[in-house]
Amino acid sequence: FPSRFGPREAGEPVMRERPGRRESPENRRHEEGVVLIYVAVFLLSSCWFVSLAIDMGKLMAARTELQTAADAAALAGASSVDPTTGDVVQDSARVRAARTALRNFAYEERATAVVIDPASDVDFPAPSRVRVRVHREDATNNPVTTLFAQTVGINVLNVTADATASQS
């Protein structure tokens, strides 16, 4: 190991200080300023990722709540069966599905009742089946509003869920 002090032996590499790398108070202050910038950027990006996680959590909660409402509404609609034919009575199924959906809540800005349009959100793919679509969409003036994603221009998110139930 070469020594910086004392005579050098033959073949020993010369250790030289690199110019401009001296430890001086001025260099140290500059380095502290750079570290401060790195810490600030790290904290800002960390806060943004945490806020994104909060908005995604709200979105997933709204999706789960809408799926629960769709499942309940489809089952309620499928319970409206004509005993003689075994087919679903469509008018009764639409009313039951809408009433059941209204008893469920899902996020918009806060948790609000799930309202469906029985004419367009309830359909019948087969005589004994009921399909219900529930939604939080900008087109129906009830999207899920974001809290923090608004800082990057995402003010609202559209969420839908559907469920199909059949009478067996």
C-alpha positions as a Markdown table, in Angstrom:
| # | Residue | x | y | z |
|---|---|---|---|---|
| 1 | Phe | 0.0 | 0.0 | 0.0 |
| 2 | Pro | 1.7 | 3.2 | -1.0 |
| 3 | Ser | 2.4 | 5.8 | 1.6 |
| 4 | Arg | 1.8 | 9.5 | 0.9 |
| 5 | Phe | 4.5 | 10.4 | 3.4 |
| 6 | Gly | 8.1 | 9.6 | 3.2 |
| 7 | Pro | 10.3 | 8.4 | 0.4 |
| 8 | Arg | 8.8 | 6.3 | -2.4 |
| 9 | Glu | 10.2 | 2.9 | -3.2 |
| 10 | Ala | 11.0 | 2.0 | -6.8 |
| 11 | Gly | 7.9 | 1.1 | -8.8 |
| 12 | Glu | 5.5 | 2.5 | -6.2 |
| 13 | Pro | 2.7 | 4.7 | -7.9 |
| 14 | Val | 2.8 | 8.4 | -7.2 |
| 15 | Met | -0.3 | 9.6 | -5.3 |
| 16 | Arg | -1.3 | 13.0 | -6.4 |
| 17 | Glu | -4.3 | 15.1 | -5.2 |
| 18 | Arg | -6.7 | 15.9 | -8.0 |
| 19 | Pro | -7.1 | 19.6 | -8.6 |
| 20 | Gly | -10.3 | 21.2 | -7.5 |
| 21 | Arg | -11.2 | 18.3 | -5.1 |
| 22 | Arg | -9.9 | 19.9 | -1.9 |
| 23 | Glu | -12.2 | 19.9 | 1.1 |
| 24 | Ser | -13.0 | 23.5 | 1.5 |
| 25 | Pro | -16.0 | 25.2 | 3.2 |
| 26 | Glu | -17.1 | 26.5 | -0.2 |
| 27 | Asn | -17.2 | 23.1 | -1.8 |
| 28 | Arg | -18.9 | 21.6 | 1.1 |
| 29 | Arg | -21.7 | 24.2 | 1.0 |
| 30 | His | -22.2 | 23.6 | -2.7 |
| 31 | Glu | -22.6 | 19.8 | -2.0 |
| 32 | Glu | -25.1 | 20.5 | 0.8 |
| 33 | Gly | -27.2 | 22.5 | -1.7 |
| 34 | Val | -27.2 | 19.7 | -4.2 |
| 35 | Val | -28.3 | 17.2 | -1.5 |
| 36 | Leu | -31.1 | 19.6 | -0.5 |
| 37 | Ile | -32.4 | 19.6 | -4.1 |
| 38 | Tyr | -32.2 | 15.8 | -4.2 |
| 39 | Val | -34.2 | 15.5 | -1.0 |
| 40 | Ala | -36.8 | 18.0 | -2.2 |
| 41 | Val | -37.3 | 16.1 | -5.5 |
| 42 | Phe | -37.5 | 12.8 | -3.6 |
| 43 | Leu | -40.1 | 14.1 | -1.2 |
| 44 | Leu | -42.2 | 15.6 | -3.9 |
| 45 | Ser | -42.2 | 12.4 | -6.0 |
| 46 | Ser | -42.9 | 10.3 | -2.9 |
| 47 | Cys | -45.9 | 12.6 | -2.0 |
| 48 | Trp | -47.2 | 12.3 | -5.6 |
| 49 | Phe | -47.0 | 8.5 | -5.5 |
| 50 | Val | -48.8 | 8.3 | -2.1 |
| 51 | Ser | -51.6 | 10.6 | -3.5 |
| 52 | Leu | -51.9 | 8.4 | -6.6 |
| 53 | Ala | -52.3 | 5.4 | -4.3 |
| 54 | Ile | -55.0 | 7.2 | -2.4 |
| 55 | Asp | -56.9 | 7.9 | -5.6 |
| 56 | Met | -56.5 | 4.4 | -6.9 |
| 57 | Gly | -57.7 | 3.1 | -3.6 |
| 58 | Lys | -60.8 | 5.2 | -3.9 |
| 59 | Leu | -61.3 | 4.0 | -7.5 |
| 60 | Met | -61.0 | 0.4 | -6.5 |
| 61 | Ala | -63.4 | 0.9 | -3.6 |
| 62 | Ala | -65.9 | 2.5 | -5.9 |
| 63 | Arg | -65.6 | -0.4 | -8.3 |
| 64 | Thr | -66.1 | -2.9 | -5.5 |
| 65 | Glu | -69.2 | -1.1 | -4.3 |
| 66 | Leu | -70.6 | -0.8 | -7.8 |
| 67 | Gln | -70.1 | -4.5 | -8.3 |
| 68 | Thr | -71.9 | -5.3 | -5.1 |
| 69 | Ala | -74.8 | -3.1 | -6.2 |
| 70 | Ala | -74.9 | -4.7 | -9.6 |
| 71 | Asp | -74.9 | -8.2 | -8.1 |
| 72 | Ala | -77.7 | -7.4 | -5.7 |
| 73 | Ala | -79.8 | -5.7 | -8.4 |
| 74 | Ala | -79.4 | -8.6 | -10.8 |
| 75 | Leu | -80.4 | -11.1 | -8.2 |
| 76 | Ala | -83.4 | -9.0 | -7.2 |
| 77 | Gly | -84.4 | -8.7 | -10.8 |
| 78 | Ala | -84.0 | -12.5 | -11.4 |
| 79 | Ser | -86.3 | -13.2 | -8.4 |
| 80 | Ser | -89.2 | -11.8 | -10.4 |
| 81 | Val | -90.3 | -15.0 | -12.0 |
| 82 | Asp | -93.6 | -15.9 | -13.6 |
| 83 | Pro | -94.6 | -19.2 | -11.9 |
| 84 | Thr | -96.4 | -20.6 | -14.9 |
| 85 | Thr | -93.6 | -20.1 | -17.5 |
| 86 | Gly | -90.5 | -19.9 | -15.4 |
| 87 | Asp | -89.4 | -16.8 | -17.3 |
| 88 | Val | -88.5 | -13.4 | -15.7 |
| 89 | Val | -91.3 | -10.8 | -15.7 |
| 90 | Gln | -89.4 | -7.9 | -17.3 |
| 91 | Asp | -91.4 | -5.0 | -15.9 |
| 92 | Ser | -91.2 | -6.3 | -12.4 |
| 93 | Ala | -87.6 | -7.3 | -12.7 |
| 94 | Arg | -86.7 | -3.7 | -13.8 |
| 95 | Val | -88.5 | -2.2 | -10.8 |
| 96 | Arg | -86.9 | -4.7 | -8.3 |
| 97 | Ala | -83.4 | -4.1 | -9.8 |
| 98 | Ala | -83.7 | -0.3 | -9.6 |
| 99 | Arg | -85.0 | -0.4 | -6.0 |
| 100 | Thr | -82.3 | -2.7 | -4.9 |
| 101 | Ala | -79.6 | -0.7 | -6.6 |
| 102 | Leu | -80.9 | 2.4 | -4.8 |
| 103 | Arg | -80.2 | 0.7 | -1.5 |
| 104 | Asn | -76.5 | 0.5 | -2.2 |
| 105 | Phe | -73.9 | 3.2 | -2.1 |
| 106 | Ala | -70.7 | 3.9 | -4.0 |
| 107 | Tyr | -68.2 | 6.7 | -4.2 |
| 108 | Glu | -68.5 | 9.8 | -6.4 |
| 109 | Glu | -67.0 | 12.6 | -4.4 |
| 110 | Arg | -68.4 | 10.8 | -1.4 |
| 111 | Ala | -70.5 | 7.7 | -1.0 |
| 112 | Thr | -73.9 | 8.3 | -2.7 |
| 113 | Ala | -76.8 | 6.0 | -3.6 |
| 114 | Val | -76.5 | 4.0 | -6.8 |
| 115 | Val | -79.2 | 5.1 | -9.3 |
| 116 | Ile | -79.8 | 3.1 | -12.4 |
| 117 | Asp | -82.1 | 3.7 | -15.4 |
| 118 | Pro | -84.3 | 0.6 | -15.5 |
| 119 | Ala | -85.0 | 1.1 | -19.2 |
| 120 | Ser | -81.3 | 1.3 | -20.3 |
| 121 | Asp | -79.3 | -0.3 | -17.5 |
| 122 | Val | -81.4 | -3.5 | -17.1 |
| 123 | Asp | -81.7 | -5.9 | -20.0 |
| 124 | Phe | -82.6 | -9.6 | -20.6 |
| 125 | Pro | -80.1 | -11.6 | -22.6 |
| 126 | Ala | -82.4 | -14.7 | -22.3 |
| 127 | Pro | -86.0 | -15.2 | -21.0 |
| 128 | Ser | -84.7 | -16.4 | -17.6 |
| 129 | Arg | -81.7 | -14.0 | -17.3 |
| 130 | Val | -81.3 | -10.4 | -16.1 |
| 131 | Arg | -78.3 | -8.3 | -16.7 |
| 132 | Val | -77.8 | -5.0 | -14.7 |
| 133 | Arg | -75.2 | -2.4 | -15.5 |
| 134 | Val | -74.3 | 0.2 | -12.8 |
| 135 | His | -72.0 | 3.1 | -13.4 |
| 136 | Arg | -70.3 | 6.2 | -12.2 |
| 137 | Glu | -69.6 | 8.1 | -15.4 |
| 138 | Asp | -69.1 | 11.6 | -16.7 |
| 139 | Ala | -71.9 | 11.1 | -19.2 |
| 140 | Thr | -74.4 | 10.6 | -16.5 |
| 141 | Asn | -73.0 | 13.4 | -14.3 |
| 142 | Asn | -71.9 | 11.0 | -11.5 |
| 143 | Pro | -68.2 | 10.1 | -12.1 |
| 144 | Val | -65.8 | 9.3 | -9.3 |
| 145 | Thr | -63.9 | 12.5 | -8.5 |
| 146 | Thr | -60.2 | 12.3 | -7.7 |
| 147 | Leu | -58.5 | 14.0 | -4.8 |
| 148 | Phe | -54.9 | 14.3 | -5.9 |
| 149 | Ala | -54.8 | 13.3 | -9.5 |
| 150 | Gln | -56.4 | 16.7 | -10.3 |
| 151 | Thr | -52.9 | 18.1 | -10.0 |
| 152 | Val | -52.0 | 16.3 | -13.2 |
| 153 | Gly | -55.3 | 17.1 | -14.9 |
| 154 | Ile | -57.3 | 14.0 | -14.1 |
| 155 | Asn | -60.4 | 15.4 | -12.4 |
| 156 | Val | -62.8 | 12.4 | -12.7 |
| 157 | Leu | -62.7 | 8.7 | -13.5 |
| 158 | Asn | -65.4 | 6.6 | -15.0 |
| 159 | Val | -66.2 | 3.2 | -13.4 |
| 160 | Thr | -68.7 | 0.6 | -14.4 |
| 161 | Ala | -69.8 | -2.8 | -13.2 |
| 162 | Asp | -72.3 | -5.3 | -14.5 |
| 163 | Ala | -73.8 | -8.5 | -13.3 |
| 164 | Thr | -76.0 | -11.2 | -14.8 |
| 165 | Ala | -78.3 | -13.5 | -12.8 |
| 166 | Ser | -80.6 | -16.2 | -13.9 |
| 167 | Gln | -83.5 | -18.1 | -12.5 |
| 168 | Ser | -82.8 | -21.7 | -12.2 |
